[in-house]
């Protein structure tokens, strides 16, 4: 007696061998391991932009909240420029605009 379903799909206990693979295929990667590995790489960069990108890529993951927290902390520590336009005469602050 054949255990295959009537619709022609392979029986659950049989291994499906795809053509051209030699019957050997690696199992699909673990998505959780991949996300954790990505977070480790982001930690090594330790930049607000890297943490922000991670949080945008994985919004529903628990590590996204940690990534957002770290990005906020790094952004708060970042030095702020008082004058976004540099002075033409080389002065560091409060330069007169060019006339």
mmCIF file as gemmi writes it, N, C-alpha and C atoms, coordinates in Angstrom:
data_model
loop_
_atom_site.group_PDB
_atom_site.id
_atom_site.type_symbol
_atom_site.label_atom_id
_atom_site.label_alt_id
_atom_site.label_comp_id
_atom_site.label_asym_id
_atom_site.label_entity_id
_atom_site.label_seq_id
_atom_site.pdbx_PDB_ins_code
_atom_site.Cartn_x
_atom_site.Cartn_y
_atom_site.Cartn_z
_atom_site.occupancy
_atom_site.B_iso_or_equiv
_atom_site.pdbx_formal_charge
_atom_site.auth_seq_id
_atom_site.auth_asym_id
_atom_site.pdbx_PDB_model_num
ATOM 1 N N . UNK Axp A 1 ? 0.833 -1.179 0 1 0 ? 1 A 1
ATOM 2 C CA . UNK Axp A 1 ? 0 0 0 1 0 ? 1 A 1
ATOM 3 C C . UNK Axp A 1 ? 0.882 1.248 0 1 0 ? 1 A 1
ATOM 4 N N . UNK Axp A 2 ? 0.57 2.242 -0.828 1 0 ? 2 A 1
ATOM 5 C CA . UNK Axp A 2 ? 1.331 3.476 -0.968 1 0 ? 2 A 1
ATOM 6 C C . UNK Axp A 2 ? 0.81 4.502 0.033 1 0 ? 2 A 1
ATOM 7 N N . UNK Axp A 3 ? 1.741 5.172 0.753 1 0 ? 3 A 1
ATOM 8 C CA . UNK Axp A 3 ? 1.352 6.161 1.753 1 0 ? 3 A 1
ATOM 9 C C . UNK Axp A 3 ? 1.195 7.564 1.183 1 0 ? 3 A 1
ATOM 10 N N . UNK Axp A 4 ? 1.439 7.741 -0.109 1 0 ? 4 A 1
ATOM 11 C CA . UNK Axp A 4 ? 1.359 9.071 -0.701 1 0 ? 4 A 1
ATOM 12 C C . UNK Axp A 4 ? -0.089 9.545 -0.735 1 0 ? 4 A 1
ATOM 13 N N . UNK Axp A 5 ? -0.312 10.841 -0.472 1 0 ? 5 A 1
ATOM 14 C CA . UNK Axp A 5 ? -1.66 11.382 -0.564 1 0 ? 5 A 1
ATOM 15 C C . UNK Axp A 5 ? -2.198 11.293 -1.982 1 0 ? 5 A 1
ATOM 16 N N . UNK Axp A 6 ? -3.498 11.347 -2.127 1 0 ? 6 A 1
ATOM 17 C CA . UNK Axp A 6 ? -4.144 11.201 -3.428 1 0 ? 6 A 1
ATOM 18 C C . UNK Axp A 6 ? -3.793 12.341 -4.381 1 0 ? 6 A 1
ATOM 19 N N . UNK Axp A 7 ? -3.401 13.513 -3.844 1 0 ? 7 A 1
ATOM 20 C CA . UNK Axp A 7 ? -3.11 14.65 -4.727 1 0 ? 7 A 1
ATOM 21 C C . UNK Axp A 7 ? -1.733 14.566 -5.376 1 0 ? 7 A 1
ATOM 22 N N . UNK Axp A 8 ? -0.946 13.538 -5.07 1 0 ? 8 A 1
ATOM 23 C CA . UNK Axp A 8 ? 0.34 13.33 -5.716 1 0 ? 8 A 1
ATOM 24 C C . UNK Axp A 8 ? 1.513 13.931 -4.972 1 0 ? 8 A 1
ATOM 25 N N . UNK Axp A 9 ? 1.274 14.626 -3.865 1 0 ? 9 A 1
ATOM 26 C CA . UNK Axp A 9 ? 2.401 15.154 -3.094 1 0 ? 9 A 1
ATOM 27 C C . UNK Axp A 9 ? 3.107 14.003 -2.389 1 0 ? 9 A 1
ATOM 28 N N . UNK Axp A 10 ? 4.402 14.137 -2.105 1 0 ? 10 A 1
ATOM 29 C CA . UNK Axp A 10 ? 5.119 13.041 -1.458 1 0 ? 10 A 1
ATOM 30 C C . UNK Axp A 10 ? 4.577 12.773 -0.054 1 0 ? 10 A 1
ATOM 31 N N . UNK Axp A 11 ? 4.719 11.56 0.362 1 0 ? 11 A 1
ATOM 32 C CA . UNK Axp A 11 ? 4.31 11.188 1.715 1 0 ? 11 A 1
ATOM 33 C C . UNK Axp A 11 ? 5.172 11.939 2.719 1 0 ? 11 A 1
ATOM 34 N N . UNK Axp A 12 ? 4.635 12.306 3.861 1 0 ? 12 A 1
ATOM 35 C CA . UNK Axp A 12 ? 5.381 13.096 4.829 1 0 ? 12 A 1
ATOM 36 C C . UNK Axp A 12 ? 6.67 12.443 5.305 1 0 ? 12 A 1
ATOM 37 N N . UNK Axp A 13 ? 6.755 11.129 5.28 1 0 ? 13 A 1
ATOM 38 C CA . UNK Axp A 13 ? 7.959 10.458 5.775 1 0 ? 13 A 1
ATOM 39 C C . UNK Axp A 13 ? 9.034 10.326 4.713 1 0 ? 13 A 1
ATOM 40 N N . UNK Axp A 14 ? 8.725 10.614 3.466 1 0 ? 14 A 1
ATOM 41 C CA . UNK Axp A 14 ? 9.703 10.489 2.391 1 0 ? 14 A 1
ATOM 42 C C . UNK Axp A 14 ? 10.447 11.802 2.184 1 0 ? 14 A 1
ATOM 43 N N . UNK Axp A 15 ? 11.702 11.693 1.793 1 0 ? 15 A 1
ATOM 44 C CA . UNK Axp A 15 ? 12.532 12.858 1.526 1 0 ? 15 A 1
ATOM 45 C C . UNK Axp A 15 ? 12.334 13.27 0.076 1 0 ? 15 A 1
ATOM 46 N N . UNK Axp A 16 ? 12.096 14.535 -0.132 1 0 ? 16 A 1
ATOM 47 C CA . UNK Axp A 16 ? 11.937 15.051 -1.489 1 0 ? 16 A 1
ATOM 48 C C . UNK Axp A 16 ? 13.313 15.446 -2.007 1 0 ? 16 A 1
ATOM 49 N N . UNK Axp A 17 ? 13.712 14.828 -3.091 1 0 ? 17 A 1
ATOM 50 C CA . UNK Axp A 17 ? 15.012 15.121 -3.682 1 0 ? 17 A 1
ATOM 51 C C . UNK Axp A 17 ? 14.814 15.986 -4.912 1 0 ? 17 A 1
ATOM 52 N N . UNK Axp A 18 ? 15.308 17.199 -4.836 1 0 ? 18 A 1
ATOM 53 C CA . UNK Axp A 18 ? 15.141 18.131 -5.941 1 0 ? 18 A 1
ATOM 54 C C . UNK Axp A 18 ? 16.153 17.84 -7.035 1 0 ? 18 A 1
ATOM 55 N N . UNK Axp A 19 ? 15.747 17.958 -8.291 1 0 ? 19 A 1
ATOM 56 C CA . UNK Axp A 19 ? 16.665 17.702 -9.406 1 0 ? 19 A 1
ATOM 57 C C . UNK Axp A 19 ? 17.862 18.65 -9.348 1 0 ? 19 A 1
ATOM 58 N N . UNK Axp A 20 ? 19.029 18.111 -9.631 1 0 ? 20 A 1
ATOM 59 C CA . UNK Axp A 20 ? 20.235 18.915 -9.682 1 0 ? 20 A 1
ATOM 60 C C . UNK Axp A 20 ? 20.901 19.133 -8.339 1 0 ? 20 A 1
ATOM 61 N N . UNK Axp A 21 ? 20.354 18.584 -7.267 1 0 ? 21 A 1
ATOM 62 C CA . UNK Axp A 21 ? 20.959 18.79 -5.948 1 0 ? 21 A 1
ATOM 63 C C . UNK Axp A 21 ? 21.721 17.562 -5.482 1 0 ? 21 A 1
ATOM 64 N N . UNK Axp A 22 ? 21.594 16.465 -6.182 1 0 ? 22 A 1
ATOM 65 C CA . UNK Axp A 22 ? 22.221 15.233 -5.743 1 0 ? 22 A 1
ATOM 66 C C . UNK Axp A 22 ? 21.543 14.675 -4.504 1 0 ? 22 A 1
ATOM 67 N N . UNK Axp A 23 ? 20.369 15.215 -4.205 1 0 ? 23 A 1
ATOM 68 C CA . UNK Axp A 23 ? 19.632 14.745 -3.047 1 0 ? 23 A 1
ATOM 69 C C . UNK Axp A 23 ? 20.114 15.331 -1.735 1 0 ? 23 A 1
ATOM 70 N N . UNK Axp A 24 ? 21.068 16.251 -1.812 1 0 ? 24 A 1
ATOM 71 C CA . UNK Axp A 24 ? 21.601 16.838 -0.589 1 0 ? 24 A 1
ATOM 72 C C . UNK Axp A 24 ? 21.34 18.346 -0.621 1 0 ? 24 A 1
ATOM 73 N N . UNK Axp A 25 ? 20.597 18.804 0.345 1 0 ? 25 A 1
ATOM 74 C CA . UNK Axp A 25 ? 20.351 20.237 0.469 1 0 ? 25 A 1
ATOM 75 C C . UNK Axp A 25 ? 20.578 20.625 1.928 1 0 ? 25 A 1
ATOM 76 N N . UNK Axp A 26 ? 21.159 21.78 2.117 1 0 ? 26 A 1
ATOM 77 C CA . UNK Axp A 26 ? 21.336 22.244 3.482 1 0 ? 26 A 1
ATOM 78 C C . UNK Axp A 26 ? 19.983 22.695 4.02 1 0 ? 26 A 1
ATOM 79 N N . UNK Axp A 27 ? 19.754 22.519 5.296 1 0 ? 27 A 1
ATOM 80 C CA . UNK Axp A 27 ? 18.494 22.977 5.861 1 0 ? 27 A 1
ATOM 81 C C . UNK Axp A 27 ? 18.414 24.5 5.793 1 0 ? 27 A 1
ATOM 82 N N . UNK Axp A 28 ? 17.23 25.061 5.773 1 0 ? 28 A 1
ATOM 83 C CA . UNK Axp A 28 ? 17.132 26.512 5.717 1 0 ? 28 A 1
ATOM 84 C C . UNK Axp A 28 ? 17.749 27.135 6.974 1 0 ? 28 A 1
ATOM 85 N N . UNK Axp A 29 ? 18.306 28.341 6.839 1 0 ? 29 A 1
ATOM 86 C CA . UNK Axp A 29 ? 18.944 28.966 7.99 1 0 ? 29 A 1
ATOM 87 C C . UNK Axp A 29 ? 17.918 29.32 9.072 1 0 ? 29 A 1
ATOM 88 N N . UNK Axp A 30 ? 18.403 29.414 10.279 1 0 ? 30 A 1
ATOM 89 C CA . UNK Axp A 30 ? 17.569 29.791 11.411 1 0 ? 30 A 1
ATOM 90 C C . UNK Axp A 30 ? 17.398 31.31 11.399 1 0 ? 30 A 1
ATOM 91 N N . UNK Axp A 31 ? 16.191 31.815 11.159 1 0 ? 31 A 1
ATOM 92 C CA . UNK Axp A 31 ? 16.002 33.272 11.082 1 0 ? 31 A 1
ATOM 93 C C . UNK Axp A 31 ? 16.41 33.992 12.371 1 0 ? 31 A 1
ATOM 94 N N . UNK Axp A 32 ? 16.133 33.396 13.507 1 0 ? 32 A 1
ATOM 95 C CA . UNK Axp A 32 ? 16.498 34.017 14.784 1 0 ? 32 A 1
ATOM 96 C C . UNK Axp A 32 ? 18.011 34.142 14.912 1 0 ? 32 A 1
ATOM 97 N N . UNK Axp A 33 ? 18.726 33.098 14.521 1 0 ? 33 A 1
ATOM 98 C CA . UNK Axp A 33 ? 20.192 33.137 14.574 1 0 ? 33 A 1
ATOM 99 C C . UNK Axp A 33 ? 20.73 34.213 13.628 1 0 ? 33 A 1
ATOM 100 N N . UNK Axp A 34 ? 20.114 34.355 12.471 1 0 ? 34 A 1
ATOM 101 C CA . UNK Axp A 34 ? 20.556 35.363 11.504 1 0 ? 34 A 1
ATOM 102 C C . UNK Axp A 34 ? 20.348 36.773 12.063 1 0 ? 34 A 1
ATOM 103 N N . UNK Axp A 35 ? 19.222 37.014 12.712 1 0 ? 35 A 1
ATOM 104 C CA . UNK Axp A 35 ? 18.938 38.334 13.285 1 0 ? 35 A 1
ATOM 105 C C . UNK Axp A 35 ? 19.908 38.627 14.421 1 0 ? 35 A 1
ATOM 106 N N . UNK Axp A 36 ? 20.149 37.64 15.264 1 0 ? 36 A 1
ATOM 107 C CA . UNK Axp A 36 ? 21.091 37.849 16.374 1 0 ? 36 A 1
ATOM 108 C C . UNK Axp A 36 ? 22.508 38.1 15.853 1 0 ? 36 A 1
ATOM 109 N N . UNK Axp A 37 ? 22.887 37.402 14.791 1 0 ? 37 A 1
ATOM 110 C CA . UNK Axp A 37 ? 24.198 37.617 14.186 1 0 ? 37 A 1
ATOM 111 C C . UNK Axp A 37 ? 24.298 39.033 13.612 1 0 ? 37 A 1
ATOM 112 N N . UNK Axp A 38 ? 23.236 39.484 12.985 1 0 ? 38 A 1
ATOM 113 C CA . UNK Axp A 38 ? 23.21 40.85 12.45 1 0 ? 38 A 1
ATOM 114 C C . UNK Axp A 38 ? 23.332 41.867 13.592 1 0 ? 38 A 1
ATOM 115 N N . UNK Axp A 39 ? 22.635 41.613 14.704 1 0 ? 39 A 1
ATOM 116 C CA . UNK Axp A 39 ? 22.705 42.531 15.845 1 0 ? 39 A 1
ATOM 117 C C . UNK Axp A 39 ? 24.123 42.575 16.414 1 0 ? 39 A 1
ATOM 118 N N . UNK Axp A 40 ? 24.797 41.438 16.445 1 0 ? 40 A 1
ATOM 119 C CA . UNK Axp A 40 ? 26.184 41.403 16.918 1 0 ? 40 A 1
ATOM 120 C C . UNK Axp A 40 ? 27.073 42.273 16.033 1 0 ? 40 A 1
ATOM 121 N N . UNK Axp A 41 ? 26.859 42.198 14.728 1 0 ? 41 A 1
ATOM 122 C CA . UNK Axp A 41 ? 27.638 43.035 13.803 1 0 ? 41 A 1
ATOM 123 C C . UNK Axp A 41 ? 27.331 44.515 14.03 1 0 ? 41 A 1
ATOM 124 N N . UNK Axp A 42 ? 26.073 44.835 14.3 1 0 ? 42 A 1
ATOM 125 C CA . UNK Axp A 42 ? 25.684 46.215 14.572 1 0 ? 42 A 1
ATOM 126 C C . UNK Axp A 42 ? 26.344 46.693 15.865 1 0 ? 42 A 1
ATOM 127 N N . UNK Axp A 43 ? 26.389 45.835 16.872 1 0 ? 43 A 1
ATOM 128 C CA . UNK Axp A 43 ? 27.049 46.188 18.134 1 0 ? 43 A 1
ATOM 129 C C . UNK Axp A 43 ? 28.526 46.512 17.913 1 0 ? 43 A 1
ATOM 130 N N . UNK Axp A 44 ? 29.159 45.798 17.012 1 0 ? 44 A 1
ATOM 131 C CA . UNK Axp A 44 ? 30.574 46.057 16.732 1 0 ? 44 A 1
ATOM 132 C C . UNK Axp A 44 ? 30.761 47.415 16.067 1 0 ? 44 A 1
ATOM 133 N N . UNK Axp A 45 ? 29.816 47.814 15.225 1 0 ? 45 A 1
ATOM 134 C CA . UNK Axp A 45 ? 29.874 49.149 14.604 1 0 ? 45 A 1
ATOM 135 C C . UNK Axp A 45 ? 29.589 50.227 15.639 1 0 ? 45 A 1
ATOM 136 N N . UNK Axp A 46 ? 28.624 49.942 16.512 1 0 ? 46 A 1
ATOM 137 C CA . UNK Axp A 46 ? 28.238 50.834 17.609 1 0 ? 46 A 1
ATOM 138 C C . UNK Axp A 46 ? 27.978 52.26 17.133 1 0 ? 46 A 1
ATOM 139 N N . UNK Axp A 47 ? 27.179 52.391 16.089 1 0 ? 47 A 1
ATOM 140 C CA . UNK Axp A 47 ? 26.804 53.719 15.611 1 0 ? 47 A 1
ATOM 141 C C . UNK Axp A 47 ? 25.285 53.854 15.628 1 0 ? 47 A 1
ATOM 142 N N . UNK Axp A 48 ? 24.836 55.077 15.829 1 0 ? 48 A 1
ATOM 143 C CA . UNK Axp A 48 ? 23.397 55.329 15.877 1 0 ? 48 A 1
ATOM 144 C C . UNK Axp A 48 ? 22.738 54.929 14.56 1 0 ? 48 A 1
ATOM 145 N N . UNK Axp A 49 ? 23.395 55.204 13.448 1 0 ? 49 A 1
ATOM 146 C CA . UNK Axp A 49 ? 22.788 54.876 12.154 1 0 ? 49 A 1
ATOM 147 C C . UNK Axp A 49 ? 22.652 53.361 11.963 1 0 ? 49 A 1
ATOM 148 N N . UNK Axp A 50 ? 23.634 52.593 12.444 1 0 ? 50 A 1
ATOM 149 C CA . UNK Axp A 50 ? 23.554 51.133 12.327 1 0 ? 50 A 1
ATOM 150 C C . UNK Axp A 50 ? 22.412 50.59 13.188 1 0 ? 50 A 1
ATOM 151 N N . UNK Axp A 51 ? 22.28 51.119 14.409 1 0 ? 51 A 1
ATOM 152 C CA . UNK Axp A 51 ? 21.186 50.675 15.278 1 0 ? 51 A 1
ATOM 153 C C . UNK Axp A 51 ? 19.827 51.075 14.687 1 0 ? 51 A 1
ATOM 154 N N . UNK Axp A 52 ? 19.739 52.27 14.129 1 0 ? 52 A 1
ATOM 155 C CA . UNK Axp A 52 ? 18.479 52.71 13.5 1 0 ? 52 A 1
ATOM 156 C C . UNK Axp A 52 ? 18.102 51.792 12.339 1 0 ? 52 A 1
ATOM 157 N N . UNK Axp A 53 ? 19.089 51.452 11.516 1 0 ? 53 A 1
ATOM 158 C CA . UNK Axp A 53 ? 18.809 50.595 10.365 1 0 ? 53 A 1
ATOM 159 C C . UNK Axp A 53 ? 18.333 49.215 10.834 1 0 ? 53 A 1
ATOM 160 N N . UNK Axp A 54 ? 18.971 48.673 11.862 1 0 ? 54 A 1
ATOM 161 C CA . UNK Axp A 54 ? 18.556 47.379 12.389 1 0 ? 54 A 1
ATOM 162 C C . UNK Axp A 54 ? 17.108 47.44 12.868 1 0 ? 54 A 1
ATOM 163 N N . UNK Axp A 55 ? 16.769 48.483 13.601 1 0 ? 55 A 1
ATOM 164 C CA . UNK Axp A 55 ? 15.406 48.623 14.122 1 0 ? 55 A 1
ATOM 165 C C . UNK Axp A 55 ? 14.384 48.738 12.992 1 0 ? 55 A 1
ATOM 166 N N . UNK Axp A 56 ? 14.747 49.411 11.905 1 0 ? 56 A 1
ATOM 167 C CA . UNK Axp A 56 ? 13.829 49.523 10.755 1 0 ? 56 A 1
ATOM 168 C C . UNK Axp A 56 ? 13.689 48.192 10.024 1 0 ? 56 A 1
ATOM 169 N N . UNK Axp A 57 ? 14.772 47.426 9.96 1 0 ? 57 A 1
ATOM 170 C CA . UNK Axp A 57 ? 14.722 46.142 9.247 1 0 ? 57 A 1
ATOM 171 C C . UNK Axp A 57 ? 13.959 45.069 10.013 1 0 ? 57 A 1
ATOM 172 N N . UNK Axp A 58 ? 13.965 45.168 11.352 1 0 ? 58 A 1
ATOM 173 C CA . UNK Axp A 58 ? 13.337 44.139 12.195 1 0 ? 58 A 1
ATOM 174 C C . UNK Axp A 58 ? 12.406 44.782 13.222 1 0 ? 58 A 1
ATOM 175 N N . UNK Axp A 59 ? 11.388 45.508 12.766 1 0 ? 59 A 1
ATOM 176 C CA . UNK Axp A 59 ? 10.556 46.282 13.697 1 0 ? 59 A 1
ATOM 177 C C . UNK Axp A 59 ? 9.83 45.449 14.748 1 0 ? 59 A 1
ATOM 178 N N . UNK Axp A 60 ? 9.484 44.213 14.467 1 0 ? 60 A 1
ATOM 179 C CA . UNK Axp A 60 ? 8.744 43.397 15.42 1 0 ? 60 A 1
ATOM 180 C C . UNK Axp A 60 ? 9.617 42.545 16.323 1 0 ? 60 A 1
ATOM 181 N N . UNK Axp A 61 ? 10.918 42.596 16.139 1 0 ? 61 A 1
ATOM 182 C CA . UNK Axp A 61 ? 11.817 41.75 16.922 1 0 ? 61 A 1
ATOM 183 C C . UNK Axp A 61 ? 12.146 42.411 18.257 1 0 ? 61 A 1
ATOM 184 N N . UNK Axp A 62 ? 12.3 41.628 19.323 1 0 ? 62 A 1
ATOM 185 C CA . UNK Axp A 62 ? 12.642 42.206 20.626 1 0 ? 62 A 1
ATOM 186 C C . UNK Axp A 62 ? 13.941 43.02 20.618 1 0 ? 62 A 1
ATOM 187 N N . UNK Axp A 63 ? 14.899 42.667 19.773 1 0 ? 63 A 1
ATOM 188 C CA . UNK Axp A 63 ? 16.152 43.425 19.728 1 0 ? 63 A 1
ATOM 189 C C . UNK Axp A 63 ? 15.983 44.804 19.09 1 0 ? 63 A 1
ATOM 190 N N . UNK Axp A 64 ? 14.881 45.02 18.37 1 0 ? 64 A 1
ATOM 191 C CA . UNK Axp A 64 ? 14.64 46.332 17.763 1 0 ? 64 A 1
ATOM 192 C C . UNK Axp A 64 ? 14.482 47.397 18.841 1 0 ? 64 A 1
ATOM 193 N N . UNK Axp A 65 ? 13.814 47.07 19.924 1 0 ? 65 A 1
ATOM 194 C CA . UNK Axp A 65 ? 13.65 48.028 21.032 1 0 ? 65 A 1
ATOM 195 C C . UNK Axp A 65 ? 15.012 48.39 21.623 1 0 ? 65 A 1
ATOM 196 N N . UNK Axp A 66 ? 15.88 47.385 21.795 1 0 ? 66 A 1
ATOM 197 C CA . UNK Axp A 66 ? 17.229 47.643 22.312 1 0 ? 66 A 1
ATOM 198 C C . UNK Axp A 66 ? 18.028 48.484 21.321 1 0 ? 66 A 1
ATOM 199 N N . UNK Axp A 67 ? 17.883 48.196 20.043 1 0 ? 67 A 1
ATOM 200 C CA . UNK Axp A 67 ? 18.592 48.971 19.021 1 0 ? 67 A 1
ATOM 201 C C . UNK Axp A 67 ? 18.141 50.435 19.049 1 0 ? 67 A 1
ATOM 202 N N . UNK Axp A 68 ? 16.836 50.676 19.184 1 0 ? 68 A 1
ATOM 203 C CA . UNK Axp A 68 ? 16.329 52.052 19.262 1 0 ? 68 A 1
ATOM 204 C C . UNK Axp A 68 ? 16.866 52.762 20.496 1 0 ? 68 A 1
ATOM 205 N N . UNK Axp A 69 ? 16.916 52.054 21.623 1 0 ? 69 A 1
ATOM 206 C CA . UNK Axp A 69 ? 17.424 52.642 22.86 1 0 ? 69 A 1
ATOM 207 C C . UNK Axp A 69 ? 18.883 53.049 22.699 1 0 ? 69 A 1
ATOM 208 N N . UNK Axp A 70 ? 19.673 52.172 22.093 1 0 ? 70 A 1
ATOM 209 C CA . UNK Axp A 70 ? 21.1 52.474 21.907 1 0 ? 70 A 1
ATOM 210 C C . UNK Axp A 70 ? 21.305 53.62 20.921 1 0 ? 70 A 1
ATOM 211 N N . UNK Axp A 71 ? 20.492 53.659 19.872 1 0 ? 71 A 1
ATOM 212 C CA . UNK Axp A 71 ? 20.601 54.754 18.903 1 0 ? 71 A 1
ATOM 213 C C . UNK Axp A 71 ? 20.282 56.087 19.578 1 0 ? 71 A 1
ATOM 214 N N . UNK Axp A 72 ? 19.252 56.096 20.403 1 0 ? 72 A 1
ATOM 215 C CA . UNK Axp A 72 ? 18.877 57.316 21.121 1 0 ? 72 A 1
ATOM 216 C C . UNK Axp A 72 ? 20.004 57.762 22.042 1 0 ? 72 A 1
ATOM 217 N N . UNK Axp A 73 ? 20.61 56.819 22.749 1 0 ? 73 A 1
ATOM 218 C CA . UNK Axp A 73 ? 21.72 57.138 23.649 1 0 ? 73 A 1
ATOM 219 C C . UNK Axp A 73 ? 22.898 57.714 22.882 1 0 ? 73 A 1
ATOM 220 N N . UNK Axp A 74 ? 23.244 57.087 21.767 1 0 ? 74 A 1
ATOM 221 C CA . UNK Axp A 74 ? 24.379 57.573 20.975 1 0 ? 74 A 1
ATOM 222 C C . UNK Axp A 74 ? 24.082 58.948 20.374 1 0 ? 74 A 1
ATOM 223 N N . UNK Axp A 75 ? 22.854 59.153 19.927 1 0 ? 75 A 1
ATOM 224 C CA . UNK Axp A 75 ? 22.492 60.458 19.37 1 0 ? 75 A 1
ATOM 225 C C . UNK Axp A 75 ? 22.56 61.546 20.434 1 0 ? 75 A 1
ATOM 226 N N . UNK Axp A 76 ? 22.185 61.217 21.672 1 0 ? 76 A 1
ATOM 227 C CA . UNK Axp A 76 ? 22.23 62.194 22.761 1 0 ? 76 A 1
ATOM 228 C C . UNK Axp A 76 ? 23.677 62.557 23.113 1 0 ? 76 A 1
ATOM 229 N N . UNK Axp A 77 ? 24.599 61.614 22.945 1 0 ? 77 A 1
ATOM 230 C CA . UNK Axp A 77 ? 26.005 61.859 23.272 1 0 ? 77 A 1
ATOM 231 C C . UNK Axp A 77 ? 26.76 62.557 22.142 1 0 ? 77 A 1
ATOM 232 N N . UNK Axp A 78 ? 26.195 62.532 20.947 1 0 ? 78 A 1
ATOM 233 C CA . UNK Axp A 78 ? 26.887 63.093 19.785 1 0 ? 78 A 1
ATOM 234 C C . UNK Axp A 78 ? 27.035 64.602 19.942 1 0 ? 78 A 1
ATOM 235 N N . UNK Axp A 79 ? 28.194 65.13 19.595 1 0 ? 79 A 1
ATOM 236 C CA . UNK Axp A 79 ? 28.376 66.58 19.682 1 0 ? 79 A 1
ATOM 237 C C . UNK Axp A 79 ? 27.476 67.281 18.67 1 0 ? 79 A 1
ATOM 238 N N . UNK Axp A 80 ? 26.968 68.418 19.073 1 0 ? 80 A 1
ATOM 239 C CA . UNK Axp A 80 ? 26.091 69.204 18.209 1 0 ? 80 A 1
ATOM 240 C C . UNK Axp A 80 ? 26.863 70.422 17.696 1 0 ? 80 A 1
ATOM 241 N N . UNK Axp A 81 ? 26.724 70.662 16.429 1 0 ? 81 A 1
ATOM 242 C CA . UNK Axp A 81 ? 27.32 71.865 15.858 1 0 ? 81 A 1
ATOM 243 C C . UNK Axp A 81 ? 26.39 73.03 16.126 1 0 ? 81 A 1
ATOM 244 N N . UNK Axp A 82 ? 26.93 74.101 16.612 1 0 ? 82 A 1
ATOM 245 C CA . UNK Axp A 82 ? 26.111 75.289 16.869 1 0 ? 82 A 1
ATOM 246 C C . UNK Axp A 82 ? 25.771 76 15.58 1 0 ? 82 A 1
ATOM 247 N N . UNK Axp A 83 ? 26.721 76.06 14.68 1 0 ? 83 A 1
ATOM 248 C CA . UNK Axp A 83 ? 26.515 76.732 13.401 1 0 ? 83 A 1
ATOM 249 C C . UNK Axp A 83 ? 26.73 75.712 12.295 1 0 ? 83 A 1
ATOM 250 N N . UNK Axp A 84 ? 25.666 75.342 11.58 1 0 ? 84 A 1
ATOM 251 C CA . UNK Axp A 84 ? 25.831 74.305 10.565 1 0 ? 84 A 1
ATOM 252 C C . UNK Axp A 84 ? 26.662 74.736 9.365 1 0 ? 84 A 1
ATOM 253 N N . UNK Axp A 85 ? 26.847 76.051 9.17 1 0 ? 85 A 1
ATOM 254 C CA . UNK Axp A 85 ? 27.67 76.495 8.047 1 0 ? 85 A 1
ATOM 255 C C . UNK Axp A 85 ? 29.031 76.934 8.556 1 0 ? 85 A 1
ATOM 256 N N . UNK Axp A 86 ? 30.11 76.441 7.978 1 0 ? 86 A 1
ATOM 257 C CA . UNK Axp A 86 ? 31.438 76.837 8.448 1 0 ? 86 A 1
ATOM 258 C C . UNK Axp A 86 ? 31.754 78.277 8.043 1 0 ? 86 A 1
ATOM 259 N N . UNK Axp A 87 ? 32.599 78.901 8.8 1 0 ? 87 A 1
ATOM 260 C CA . UNK Axp A 87 ? 33.028 80.266 8.492 1 0 ? 87 A 1
ATOM 261 C C . UNK Axp A 87 ? 34.067 80.215 7.374 1 0 ? 87 A 1
ATOM 262 N N . UNK Axp A 88 ? 33.968 81.147 6.468 1 0 ? 88 A 1
ATOM 263 C CA . UNK Axp A 88 ? 34.897 81.174 5.343 1 0 ? 88 A 1
ATOM 264 C C . UNK Axp A 88 ? 36.292 81.615 5.77 1 0 ? 88 A 1
ATOM 265 N N . UNK Axp A 89 ? 36.379 82.416 6.816 1 0 ? 89 A 1
ATOM 266 C CA . UNK Axp A 89 ? 37.682 82.93 7.239 1 0 ? 89 A 1
ATOM 267 C C . UNK Axp A 89 ? 38.397 81.985 8.193 1 0 ? 89 A 1
ATOM 268 N N . UNK Axp A 90 ? 37.834 80.803 8.441 1 0 ? 90 A 1
ATOM 269 C CA . UNK Axp A 90 ? 38.479 79.829 9.304 1 0 ? 90 A 1
ATOM 270 C C . UNK Axp A 90 ? 38.117 79.964 10.762 1 0 ? 90 A 1
ATOM 271 N N . UNK Axp A 91 ? 37.355 80.992 11.132 1 0 ? 91 A 1
ATOM 272 C CA . UNK Axp A 91 ? 36.932 81.138 12.515 1 0 ? 91 A 1
ATOM 273 C C . UNK Axp A 91 ? 36.008 79.98 12.89 1 0 ? 91 A 1
ATOM 274 N N . UNK Axp A 92 ? 36.062 79.564 14.147 1 0 ? 92 A 1
ATOM 275 C CA . UNK Axp A 92 ? 35.284 78.411 14.548 1 0 ? 92 A 1
ATOM 276 C C . UNK Axp A 92 ? 33.832 78.737 14.886 1 0 ? 92 A 1
ATOM 277 N N . UNK Axp A 93 ? 33.541 79.964 15.339 1 0 ? 93 A 1
ATOM 278 C CA . UNK Axp A 93 ? 32.18 80.32 15.729 1 0 ? 93 A 1
ATOM 279 C C . UNK Axp A 93 ? 31.883 81.793 15.439 1 0 ? 93 A 1
ATOM 280 N N . UNK Axp A 94 ? 30.602 82.074 15.375 1 0 ? 94 A 1
ATOM 281 C CA . UNK Axp A 94 ? 30.081 83.445 15.282 1 0 ? 94 A 1
ATOM 282 C C . UNK Axp A 94 ? 30.787 84.263 14.219 1 0 ? 94 A 1
ATOM 283 N N . UNK Axp A 95 ? 30.892 83.711 13.019 1 0 ? 95 A 1
ATOM 284 C CA . UNK Axp A 95 ? 31.501 84.469 11.944 1 0 ? 95 A 1
ATOM 285 C C . UNK Axp A 95 ? 30.429 85.299 11.231 1 0 ? 95 A 1
ATOM 286 N N . UNK Axp A 96 ? 30.852 86.382 10.627 1 0 ? 96 A 1
ATOM 287 C CA . UNK Axp A 96 ? 29.922 87.212 9.888 1 0 ? 96 A 1
ATOM 288 C C . UNK Axp A 96 ? 29.613 86.553 8.563 1 0 ? 96 A 1
ATOM 289 N N . UNK Axp A 97 ? 28.371 86.592 8.122 1 0 ? 97 A 1
ATOM 290 C CA . UNK Axp A 97 ? 28.042 86.008 6.815 1 0 ? 97 A 1
ATOM 291 C C . UNK Axp A 97 ? 28.77 86.776 5.709 1 0 ? 97 A 1
ATOM 292 N N . UNK Axp A 98 ? 29.099 86.101 4.626 1 0 ? 98 A 1
ATOM 293 C CA . UNK Axp A 98 ? 29.786 86.798 3.522 1 0 ? 98 A 1
ATOM 294 C C . UNK Axp A 98 ? 28.907 87.9 2.967 1 0 ? 98 A 1
ATOM 295 N N . UNK Axp A 99 ? 29.538 89.032 2.591 1 0 ? 99 A 1
ATOM 296 C CA . UNK Axp A 99 ? 28.753 90.16 2.071 1 0 ? 99 A 1
ATOM 297 C C . UNK Axp A 99 ? 28.761 90.198 0.575 1 0 ? 99 A 1
